Structures are given as structure tokens and as C-alpha cells.
Amino acid sequence: MFDPSAARARLDRLWKLSAQFGVERGTNRIFLDEMVSDRLQLLSGMQVLRDELQFAPSPAGEDVEACHADLTMPSVVTTLAFTNCGDRIHQGEVDRYVQVVATRFATISEIGVLKPEAFRPTGGGTDDGATLAHVTWAHVLDEPLRKRVYDGNAQSYVMCGFDLKAHIGRLDHDSAVLFGTTQESPWREPRAACGAIVGTLKGYDAKNDVHRRIRSDLGESNFGFLTTETVRTSEGIDITSTVAAAIVAVQGMLDTARALKHEMDERGVAHLTASLTVNRSAIPDTMIYLARATVFGGELTWQGFGVDARKYAGEMVSHKADRRLHLAYDGHKARGFAIEKERYDVRQSVLPGDIFV
């Protein structure tokens, strides 16, 4: 019989932490102050299981089998999934994300290699939130291991981390700031980034699968608005493509979270984030943290930016020698976003078969 008290106490602690949404910041600040700090609350005081050697069966003669974990201890099995547009322009930031975030939560192979679920949909967001939810949860534990973990301690559970990340370009030219455009290097000509999102808004092609998917993520109301109207900051800077990219990431997070309600059993805990990488050529890339969510025990909880393009606004704020974009949503800036909840029926401890095998 599952005892949810350990998981519930840690989730309560997570939701007591503040979060800063919509502010363009350095990547490490967002990785550490938002993603890692939240997620570590779910592991504190528990035995963390993510190394394949910890899942070895009881010793039976081979030395490596002596590495198995003591499953009678209250334990958390962790795994990690992330999305990133496959555009080569920001792959350095993917490496940094892996170093700072994935090294702490992804499964580790028997030879010490990280094994996150990595999805690279053009345009960021996610190809399909239900698919991302299914494969991540279905791959965490095989049936015999699930039984060993669940029978080992009544408080043990499984934590899946999901980071939905889109991107947008930024080009600073003299006193002008252009969003949706950047340079891969100081010697390259400016180009669109994310090209898929900019292309969908400026030249929608119904025969293009990616354009259709991004339009679906945006929704018809947002698509109509963003292709006929311009969203500008208080200084008049066009951030239409930035708003579109943000909605793609947030919608991907919500789609994945809602799919997890039907995938995870009663011992499943999910923590999800949505963010936007800002590709810059003059300085290292920055990021904008958009939203966070958890799924556990019949409750989907989320906080941050929503998916209504008409509610987005922005301004440029001085930061040392730079100017940073600060987005607002429905009048909310940075902090003070309401925590919202959605109830659902919890599935019992039955792991679905992996239909992709």
C-alpha cells in the first residue's frame, strides 16, 4: 500500500518556493534558481535511484551486482525528458543544460553516460505531449523492477522531470533590437530564429507538417491574431514571434502534464517547466522562464504564463551594460502569478506496456 506522505510533503515544499517568470536572464540563473532548486525539493532526504548499477538484482556472484540499492529505504527513482528545437544555433546551450540540469536528474547508464529522453521538434515545444509523456513514463521502470521498488518501501515513488524549451533570436543593431532574427556568429548574415515559428507566422504553408503543428499549438485564435496584429513592447519593439514561441513552449508543457494524468500511476510525480532560449550573437544566450507545473495524487498544479497571445506585453529593462526583455501576462510581471489546480482521477499502480517496443 502506497504511503503518499513523503511525496506530498516535498511537493508542498516545492510550491512554497517563489519563481520569477518572463524575465530575460542568464541561463545558469534559470537552470539553478528555477529548475534545479524546485526539483531537488522532490529528492531531499530520500535515497535517489538513477544509476543503472543501483538497479542490479541481488548479488549472485558478479561483483557489479553488489552495487544494487537497498530498496527497503524510502527512495525516489528519477528520470528526465527535455525538448529543444534542432536548430544548430543554440546547441551550446543544450550542452550547458545537460551539464547543469540533466547531470542531476537523468538516468545514468552502466558506463556512466547520461540517458535523458531528448526530443528535438522543429520549433521547440513538443511534437506531441502525449507521446512525450508516454515514452518517458513507460521507460522509467520495467515490470520486475517496478515491483521490487514498490514492494521495497511504502513511501518510494518515481519522479519524472520534463523541460519544454523553445527558442527565439535576438539581434542588437545600434540602438535597435530585433526579435526573431539573430546571427550564428559575428561573420554570418542575420537569419530567422526560430525559423519554423517565424515562417509559420509570415508565410504559412498548409502542406508543411511543422507549420501545421505550430499553428495547432498556437490555436486558431492566437494564430489569427499573431498573423494580422503586431505585439510590441512599451518602447515599440516587435515581439510577435517571441510571444508565439512562448506559447508553443507553454502549450507543450500543459499538453504533456495533462497526458501524464493518464500515464502515471499513484506513485508517479512529475515536475515540468516551460522556457525560452534567446539566441544572441554579441553575448552568450539568455533565457526566459515561462511556467512550471507538477502532477501527483490527483492534482495538476501550475503557475506562470498562459497561452492567450492577447494577454502578452513587454518592456526592455536596463541590466548592467545590457537591456533585457521583461514579458508580462495579463498584467502580471515576474512574480505574483496565481497557482492554479486541476483535479483528476489517479490510476492504480499498473505500468502500461510500451507500445513503441
C-alpha positions as a printed NumPy array, in Angstrom:
array([[  0.   ,   0.   ,   0.   ],
       [  1.449,   3.357,  -1.094],
       [  2.09 ,   5.965,   1.6  ],
       [  1.981,   9.359,  -0.233],
       [  3.098,  11.417,   2.766],
       [  6.762,  11.713,   1.72 ],
       [  5.919,  12.807,  -1.822],
       [  3.203,  15.195,  -0.657],
       [  5.46 ,  16.882,   1.917],
       [  8.128,  17.501,  -0.715],
       [  5.651,  18.845,  -3.258],
       [  4.284,  21.233,  -0.636],
       [  7.825,  22.449,  -0.02 ],
       [  8.375,  22.937,  -3.765],
       [  5.288,  25.111,  -4.138],
       [  6.406,  27.339,  -1.271],
       [  9.415,  28.41 ,  -3.38 ],
       [  8.996,  31.625,  -5.328],
       [  9.537,  31.778,  -9.082],
       [ 10.406,  34.621, -11.449],
       [  8.66 ,  34.382, -14.814],
       [  9.07 ,  36.334, -18.029],
       [ 12.447,  37.942, -17.273],
       [ 15.344,  37.538, -19.7  ],
       [ 18.227,  36.248, -17.566],
       [ 21.452,  34.282, -17.77 ],
       [ 20.922,  30.581, -18.413],
       [ 22.622,  29.356, -15.232],
       [ 20.396,  31.568, -13.109],
       [ 17.282,  29.942, -14.549],
       [ 18.706,  26.414, -14.552],
       [ 19.762,  26.684, -10.893],
       [ 17.3  ,  29.139,  -9.342],
       [ 14.217,  27.681, -11.007],
       [ 14.555,  24.17 , -12.459],
       [ 17.15 ,  22.588, -10.169],
       [ 16.03 ,  24.271,  -6.927],
       [ 12.417,  23.187,  -7.479],
       [ 13.259,  19.653,  -8.483],
       [ 15.724,  18.983,  -5.678],
       [ 12.879,  19.524,  -3.204],
       [ 11.366,  16.282,  -4.504],
       [ 14.528,  14.316,  -3.68 ],
       [ 15.608,  15.794,  -0.353],
       [ 16.06 ,  13.182,   2.363],
       [ 15.28 ,  10.263,   0.049],
       [ 17.582,   7.663,  -1.49 ],
       [ 17.913,   8.769,  -5.133],
       [ 17.929,   5.935,  -7.684],
       [ 19.035,   6.775, -11.215],
       [ 22.219,   4.784, -11.843],
       [ 21.612,   1.541, -13.748],
       [ 24.044,  -0.184, -11.365],
       [ 21.659,   0.587,  -8.498],
       [ 19.013,  -1.462, -10.299],
       [ 21.148,  -4.609, -10.463],
       [ 19.476,  -7.672,  -8.924],
       [ 20.592,  -9.04 ,  -5.576],
       [ 24.2  , -10.338,  -5.544],
       [ 24.516, -13.612,  -7.409],
       [ 28.228, -13.959,  -7.945],
       [ 29.147, -10.994, -10.15 ],
       [ 30.853,  -8.065,  -8.401],
       [ 28.774,  -5.456, -10.254],
       [ 25.585,  -6.973,  -8.879],
       [ 26.736,  -5.959,  -5.4  ],
       [ 26.075,  -2.333,  -6.44 ],
       [ 22.314,  -2.772,  -6.115],
       [ 20.455,  -0.281,  -3.916],
       [ 18.74 ,  -1.134,  -0.658],
       [ 15.147,  -0.803,  -1.839],
       [ 13.777,  -1.088,   1.695],
       [ 14.793,   2.559,   2.182],
       [ 12.408,   5.374,   1.166],
       [ 13.589,   6.005,  -2.394],
       [ 12.932,   8.133,  -5.462],
       [ 13.618,   6.822,  -8.957],
       [ 14.38 ,   9.781, -11.254],
       [ 14.427,  10.291, -14.99 ],
       [ 14.477,  13.364, -17.212],
       [ 12.982,  14.403, -20.552],
       [ 13.585,  17.617, -22.463],
       [ 12.695,  19.195, -25.781],
       [ 14.736,  21.625, -27.833],
       [ 14.376,  22.795, -31.406],
       [ 17.015,  21.042, -33.503],
       [ 18.323,  24.381, -34.827],
       [ 22.118,  24.25 , -34.529],
       [ 22.228,  27.889, -33.425],
       [ 21.769,  27.145, -29.735],
       [ 23.259,  23.699, -29.293],
       [ 25.869,  25.138, -26.939],
       [ 23.059,  25.966, -24.541],
       [ 21.761,  22.405, -24.85 ],
       [ 25.177,  21.217, -23.651],
       [ 25.012,  23.645, -20.722],
       [ 21.507,  22.448, -19.845],
       [ 22.746,  18.857, -19.819],
       [ 25.681,  19.799, -17.573],
       [ 23.633,  21.793, -15.066],
       [ 20.235,  20.055, -15.05 ],
       [ 20.425,  16.621, -16.667],
       [ 23.504,  15.586, -14.677],
       [ 21.373,  15.853, -11.532],
       [ 18.184,  14.093, -12.644],
       [ 18.671,  11.972, -15.775],
       [ 19.173,   8.21 , -15.664],
       [ 22.826,   7.128, -15.894],
       [ 23.909,   4.088, -17.924],
       [ 26.171,   1.369, -16.577],
       [ 29.135,   3.097, -18.273],
       [ 28.306,   6.485, -16.762],
       [ 26.559,   8.095, -19.753],
       [ 23.511,  10.283, -19.182],
       [ 20.287,   8.893, -20.649],
       [ 17.68 ,  11.671, -20.831],
       [ 14.704,  11.393, -23.157],
       [ 15.715,  14.034, -25.722],
       [ 13.172,  15.308, -28.258],
       [ 14.186,  17.835, -30.931],
       [ 10.962,  19.056, -32.585],
       [ 11.432,  21.854, -35.094],
       [ 10.162,  24.997, -33.445],
       [ 10.62 ,  23.684, -29.922],
       [  7.666,  22.861, -27.711],
       [  6.853,  19.243, -28.419],
       [  5.795,  17.158, -31.398],
       [  3.138,  15.543, -29.216],
       [  2.795,  15.948, -25.458],
       [  1.01 ,  12.614, -25.105],
       [  3.878,  10.8  , -26.825],
       [  6.5  ,  12.56 , -24.697],
       [  4.576,  11.663, -21.543],
       [  4.089,   8.047, -22.582],
       [  7.623,   7.149, -23.615],
       [  9.19 ,   8.917, -20.613],
       [  6.983,   7.182, -18.064],
       [  6.983,   3.802, -19.842],
       [ 10.795,   3.726, -19.97 ],
       [ 11.411,   4.511, -16.296],
       [ 10.823,   1.05 , -14.812],
       [ 10.342,  -2.375, -16.312],
       [  7.756,  -4.597, -14.62 ],
       [ 10.098,  -6.673, -12.395],
       [ 11.996,  -3.57 , -11.257],
       [  8.797,  -1.667, -10.617],
       [  7.612,  -4.477,  -8.352],
       [ 10.925,  -4.509,  -6.456],
       [ 10.831,  -0.738,  -5.915],
       [  7.154,  -0.58 ,  -4.97 ],
       [  7.374,  -3.593,  -2.652],
       [ 10.58 ,  -2.254,  -1.086],
       [  9.154,   0.723,   0.798],
       [  5.644,   2.151,   1.037],
       [  6.922,   5.741,   0.625],
       [  9.026,   5.172,  -2.517],
       [  7.939,   6.913,  -5.726],
       [  9.066,   7.806,  -9.244],
       [  9.937,  11.382, -10.263],
       [  9.895,  12.402, -13.941],
       [ 11.286,  15.814, -14.865],
       [ 10.203,  17.49 , -18.12 ],
       [ 11.689,  20.686, -19.535],
       [  9.894,  22.087, -22.592],
       [ 12.16 ,  24.583, -24.308],
       [ 11.606,  26.708, -27.411],
       [ 13.86 ,  29.498, -28.728],
       [ 13.834,  32.912, -30.359],
       [ 16.541,  35.043, -31.944],
       [ 17.608,  38.495, -30.839],
       [ 19.772,  40.9  , -32.821],
       [ 21.003,  44.174, -31.317],
       [ 21.957,  46.638, -34.041],
       [ 22.986,  50.126, -32.956],
       [ 20.03 ,  51.27 , -30.835],
       [ 17.559,  48.835, -32.423],
       [ 16.586,  45.435, -31.021],
       [ 15.136,  42.837, -33.386],
       [ 13.468,  39.694, -32.053],
       [ 13.055,  36.693, -34.337],
       [ 16.41 ,  37.385, -36.019],
       [ 19.982,  36.663, -34.996],
       [ 23.455,  35.783, -36.301],
       [ 25.15 ,  32.434, -35.817],
       [ 28.454,  34.269, -35.484],
       [ 29.779,  37.818, -35.964],
       [ 30.783,  36.827, -39.516],
       [ 27.417,  35.449, -40.61 ],
       [ 24.465,  37.28 , -42.091],
       [ 21.335,  37.648, -39.912],
       [ 18.704,  34.94 , -40.247],
       [ 15.403,  33.973, -38.7  ],
       [ 15.372,  32.076, -35.392],
       [ 13.274,  30.177, -34.712],
       [ 12.875,  29.89 , -38.47 ],
       [  9.956,  27.496, -38.157],
       [  7.949,  29.834, -35.927],
       [  8.805,  32.956, -37.932],
       [  7.997,  31.066, -41.139],
       [  4.655,  29.886, -39.787],
       [  3.659,  33.457, -38.926],
       [  4.952,  35.139, -42.08 ],
       [  4.38 ,  32.503, -44.754],
       [  2.119,  29.709, -43.525],
       [  2.182,  26.666, -45.814],
       [ -0.659,  24.2  , -45.243],
       [  1.452,  21.466, -46.861],
       [  4.223,  21.911, -44.285],
       [  3.823,  19.491, -41.352],
       [  5.788,  21.748, -38.996],
       [  3.717,  24.807, -39.891],
       [  0.529,  22.857, -39.23 ],
       [  1.84 ,  21.625, -35.848],
       [  2.918,  25.096, -34.706],
       [ -0.429,  26.531, -35.824],
       [ -2.166,  23.809, -33.829],
       [ -0.057,  24.613, -30.749],
       [ -0.916,  28.287, -31.087],
       [ -4.627,  27.64 , -31.632],
       [ -6.7  ,  29.334, -34.329],
       [ -7.484,  32.428, -32.265],
       [ -3.815,  33.083, -31.466],
       [ -2.709,  32.221, -34.994],
       [ -5.188,  34.69 , -36.471],
       [ -4.136,  37.396, -34.027],
       [ -0.367,  36.913, -34.42 ],
       [ -0.518,  36.852, -38.231],
       [ -2.612,  40.011, -38.519],
       [ -1.545,  42.045, -35.488],
       [  1.836,  43.035, -34.029],
       [  2.704,  42.634, -30.352],
       [  5.125,  45.362, -29.264],
       [  6.915,  46.338, -26.094],
       [  6.201,  49.642, -24.427],
       [  9.161,  51.02 , -26.462],
       [  7.638,  49.8  , -29.741],
       [  9.889,  46.738, -30.277],
       [  8.165,  43.946, -32.202],
       [  7.954,  40.797, -30.022],
       [  5.279,  38.96 , -32.035],
       [  7.499,  35.96 , -32.787],
       [  8.666,  35.868, -29.148],
       [  5.072,  35.601, -27.968],
       [  4.422,  32.799, -30.455],
       [  7.499,  30.86 , -29.297],
       [  6.495,  31.306, -25.652],
       [  3.002,  29.952, -26.331],
       [  4.442,  26.915, -28.127],
       [  6.592,  26.095, -25.061],
       [  3.813,  26.651, -22.503],
       [  1.282,  24.705, -24.554],
       [  3.786,  21.851, -24.831],
       [  4.18 ,  21.836, -21.042],
       [  0.427,  21.798, -20.444],
       [ -0.204,  19.101, -23.076],
       [  2.47 ,  16.888, -21.524],
       [  1.205,  17.489, -17.974],
       [ -2.375,  16.616, -18.917],
       [ -1.234,  13.464, -20.712],
       [  0.677,  12.382, -17.599],
       [ -2.625,  12.241, -15.698],
       [ -3.455,   9.176, -17.8  ],
       [  0.057,   7.687, -17.925],
       [  1.412,   7.82 , -14.381],
       [  0.131,   5.615, -11.597],
       [ -0.335,   6.667,  -7.972],
       [  3.43 ,   6.637,  -7.316],
       [  4.251,   8.936, -10.213],
       [  5.4  ,  12.509,  -9.546],
       [  6.093,  14.867, -12.441],
       [  7.735,  18.277, -12.443],
       [  7.528,  20.282, -15.676],
       [  8.874,  23.628, -16.87 ],
       [  8.493,  25.814, -19.958],
       [ 11.21 ,  28.228, -21.039],
       [ 12.535,  30.176, -23.994],
       [ 16.167,  30.443, -25.074],
       [ 17.083,  33.852, -26.537],
       [ 19.78 ,  33.322, -29.185],
       [ 22.226,  36.228, -29.102],
       [ 25.43 ,  36.766, -31.047],
       [ 27.06 ,  39.606, -29.089],
       [ 26.835,  37.866, -25.712],
       [ 26.044,  34.311, -24.543],
       [ 22.453,  33.208, -24.986],
       [ 19.967,  34.234, -22.328],
       [ 16.695,  32.584, -21.274],
       [ 13.155,  33.466, -20.232],
       [ 11.458,  31.186, -17.686],
       [  7.758,  30.931, -18.513],
       [  5.893,  28.397, -16.378],
       [  6.13 ,  25.384, -14.066],
       [  3.786,  22.512, -13.191],
       [  3.563,  19.358, -11.089],
       [  1.373,  16.287, -11.448],
       [  0.722,  13.977,  -8.493],
       [ -2.006,  12.381,  -6.432],
       [ -4.986,  13.541,  -8.45 ],
       [ -3.811,  17.148,  -8.743],
       [ -2.224,  19.022, -11.648],
       [ -0.763,  22.289, -10.338],
       [  0.749,  25.01 , -12.487],
       [  1.91 ,  28.622, -12.361],
       [  3.188,  31.195, -14.829],
       [  2.441,  32.455, -18.316],
       [ -0.629,  31.288, -20.194],
       [ -1.449,  30.719, -23.865],
       [ -3.553,  33.747, -24.824],
       [ -1.457,  35.931, -27.149],
       [ -3.621,  38.987, -26.471],
       [ -2.582,  38.973, -22.805],
       [  1.18 ,  39.27 , -23.541],
       [  3.075,  42.543, -23.169],
       [  6.713,  43.51 , -22.663],
       [  9.294,  46.144, -21.926],
       [ 13.061,  46.482, -22.158],
       [ 14.766,  46.917, -18.787],
       [ 18.367,  48.03 , -18.243],
       [ 20.617,  45.336, -16.78 ],
       [ 24.246,  46.344, -16.242],
       [ 25.523,  47.128, -19.767],
       [ 22.631,  45.29 , -21.411],
       [ 18.91 ,  45.699, -21.931],
       [ 16.759,  42.675, -21.105],
       [ 13.262,  41.807, -22.241],
       [ 10.7  ,  41.557, -19.434],
       [  7.466,  39.921, -20.537],
       [  4.152,  40.37 , -18.73 ],
       [  0.992,  38.271, -18.919],
       [ -2.469,  39.573, -18.136],
       [ -0.884,  42.389, -16.152],
       [  1.406,  40.122, -14.114],
       [  5.156,  40.787, -14.154],
       [  7.863,  38.433, -12.865],
       [  6.194,  37.392,  -9.605],
       [  2.712,  37.187,  -8.155],
       [  1.305,  34.668, -10.616],
       [ -1.555,  32.647,  -9.152],
       [ -1.075,  28.929,  -8.525],
       [ -3.796,  27.036, -10.393],
       [ -5.03 ,  23.485,  -9.829],
       [ -6.866,  20.866, -11.827],
       [ -8.188,  17.625, -10.329],
       [ -8.097,  14.187, -11.965],
       [ -8.623,  10.521, -11.086],
       [ -5.46 ,   8.678, -10.047],
       [ -4.55 ,   5.434, -11.789],
       [ -3.527,   2.492,  -9.657],
       [ -0.011,   1.063,  -9.776],
       [ -0.066,  -0.543, -13.202],
       [  2.639,   0.362, -15.712],
       [  1.286,   0.384, -19.282],
       [  3.101,  -1.64 , -21.891],
       [  5.438,   0.317, -24.109],
       [  3.691,   0.382, -27.454],
       [  6.838,   1.62 , -29.166],
       [  8.848,  -1.546, -28.462]])
